[in-house]
Amino acid sequence: MKQKYDNDPEPHYFACGNFEYENEASKKYNEESDKAVFEYHHMSQGISPFDPIPIPPLANVPGNNFPRELFITKERLERFTHLSCLALADYNTKNQLANDNEYEFAELVKAVSKRIPLGTYYITFNAKPKDSTSNCSATTFQAHVVQSVKGT
């Protein structure tokens, strides 16, 4: 039986408990999307989530949890600066650095996020030794931060 959307160039997919319908345009789109996702996985093998590669449009579909570099707004700059400082304080504590050897935040380089779990960030930032001269070179740090809510 010929369906209304069989020859429509736009993808159409409908489903419920009793039936499922997908036109040819939808099948073709899904095949191309699956191919793009496969190619993206192949290209991104061995690449750190701190340095993501651009996601092809056909691979950028709901459900894919690819790392995405974030555009840094004023609000995000404040958030990632704060998170970077927390990570740096943890680094200084764990490495038991004396006050004159501690690092302090210098600048945010970039931030990357993943959709799942919500609040997953890969932050790259520069820091300099505390009380260093302005011409002292900065050290690049990377922090993987996951936002979570602790139960009481």
C-alpha positions as CSV (number, residue, x, y, z in Angstrom):
1,M,0.0,0.0,0.0
2,K,1.4,3.4,-1.0
3,Q,1.9,5.8,1.9
4,K,1.6,9.5,1.9
5,Y,5.3,10.1,2.6
6,D,6.9,7.4,0.5
7,N,8.3,9.8,-2.1
8,D,8.7,12.8,0.1
9,P,12.3,14.1,0.0
10,E,12.1,14.9,3.7
11,P,12.8,12.1,6.2
12,H,9.7,10.9,8.0
13,Y,9.6,8.3,10.8
14,F,6.5,7.4,12.9
15,A,6.1,4.6,15.4
16,C,3.9,3.5,18.2
17,G,3.2,0.2,19.9
18,N,1.3,-1.2,16.9
19,F,3.3,0.0,13.9
20,E,6.4,1.6,12.6
21,Y,6.8,3.6,9.4
22,E,9.9,5.0,7.8
23,N,10.1,6.5,4.3
24,E,13.1,6.1,2.0
25,A,14.5,9.6,2.8
26,S,14.6,8.7,6.5
27,K,16.3,5.3,5.8
28,K,18.9,7.1,3.6
29,Y,19.5,9.8,6.2
30,N,20.0,7.1,9.0
31,E,22.4,5.2,6.8
32,E,24.5,8.3,6.1
33,S,24.3,9.3,9.8
34,D,25.6,5.8,10.8
35,K,28.4,6.1,8.3
36,A,29.4,9.6,9.6
37,V,29.4,8.3,13.2
38,F,31.6,5.4,12.2
39,E,34.0,7.7,10.4
40,Y,34.1,10.1,13.4
41,H,34.9,7.2,15.8
42,H,37.6,6.1,13.4
43,M,39.1,9.6,13.1
44,S,38.9,10.4,16.8
45,Q,40.6,7.1,18.0
46,G,43.4,8.0,20.4
47,I,42.5,11.7,20.6
48,S,42.1,13.1,24.0
49,P,38.7,14.6,25.0
50,F,40.7,17.7,25.9
51,D,41.4,18.2,22.2
52,P,38.3,17.2,20.3
53,I,38.0,17.2,16.6
54,P,35.0,18.8,14.8
55,I,31.9,16.6,14.7
56,P,30.5,16.1,11.2
57,P,26.9,17.4,10.9
58,L,25.5,14.0,10.1
59,A,27.2,12.5,13.2
60,N,25.9,15.2,15.5
61,V,22.7,13.5,16.4
62,P,20.9,13.1,19.7
63,G,22.4,10.3,21.9
64,N,26.0,10.8,20.7
65,N,28.2,11.8,23.6
66,F,31.1,13.3,21.6
67,P,33.3,15.9,23.3
68,R,32.5,19.5,22.1
69,E,34.6,22.6,22.6
70,L,32.6,25.3,24.2
71,F,32.3,28.9,23.2
72,I,33.5,30.9,26.3
73,T,30.9,33.4,27.4
74,K,31.4,35.7,30.4
75,E,29.5,33.3,32.6
76,R,31.4,30.3,31.4
77,L,34.7,32.1,31.9
78,E,33.8,32.7,35.6
79,R,32.7,29.1,36.1
80,F,35.8,27.5,34.4
81,T,38.2,29.9,36.1
82,H,36.7,28.9,39.4
83,L,36.9,25.2,38.5
84,S,40.5,25.6,37.3
85,C,41.4,27.3,40.6
86,L,39.9,24.4,42.6
87,A,41.8,21.9,40.5
88,L,45.0,23.9,40.9
89,A,44.5,24.0,44.7
90,D,44.1,20.3,44.8
91,Y,47.2,19.9,42.7
92,N,49.2,22.1,45.0
93,T,47.9,20.2,48.1
94,K,48.6,16.7,46.6
95,N,52.1,17.7,45.6
96,Q,52.7,19.3,49.0
97,L,54.2,22.4,47.4
98,A,55.6,25.0,49.7
99,N,53.9,28.4,49.4
100,D,56.8,29.8,47.3
101,N,56.4,26.9,44.9
102,E,52.6,26.8,44.5
103,Y,51.0,27.5,41.2
104,E,48.3,30.1,40.6
105,F,45.8,30.4,37.8
106,A,46.9,32.6,34.9
107,E,44.4,32.1,32.1
108,L,41.8,29.8,30.7
109,V,42.8,28.2,27.4
110,K,39.7,26.2,26.5
111,A,36.9,24.1,27.8
112,V,35.2,21.0,26.4
113,S,32.0,19.3,27.5
114,K,30.3,16.0,27.1
115,R,26.6,15.6,27.4
116,I,26.7,12.5,29.7
117,P,27.0,12.7,32.5
118,L,25.6,16.2,32.7
119,G,28.3,18.6,33.9
120,T,31.3,16.8,32.5
121,Y,34.1,19.2,31.5
122,Y,37.7,19.0,30.2
123,I,39.4,22.2,31.1
124,T,42.8,23.4,29.8
125,F,44.3,26.4,31.5
126,N,47.7,28.0,32.2
127,A,49.2,28.6,35.6
128,K,52.4,30.3,36.8
129,P,54.4,29.7,40.0
130,K,53.1,32.0,42.8
131,D,55.1,35.2,43.1
132,S,56.8,34.7,39.7
133,T,57.8,37.5,37.5
134,S,55.5,38.5,34.6
135,N,57.9,37.2,32.0
136,C,57.9,33.7,33.6
137,S,56.6,31.1,31.3
138,A,53.3,29.5,32.2
139,T,52.6,25.8,32.6
140,T,49.6,24.2,31.0
141,F,47.3,22.1,33.2
142,Q,44.3,20.0,32.3
143,A,41.4,19.2,34.6
144,H,38.6,16.7,34.1
145,V,35.7,17.9,36.2
146,V,32.4,16.1,36.7
147,Q,29.6,18.0,38.5
148,S,27.7,15.9,41.0
149,V,25.2,16.2,43.7
150,K,25.9,14.5,47.0
151,G,22.9,13.1,48.9
152,T,22.4,13.9,52.5
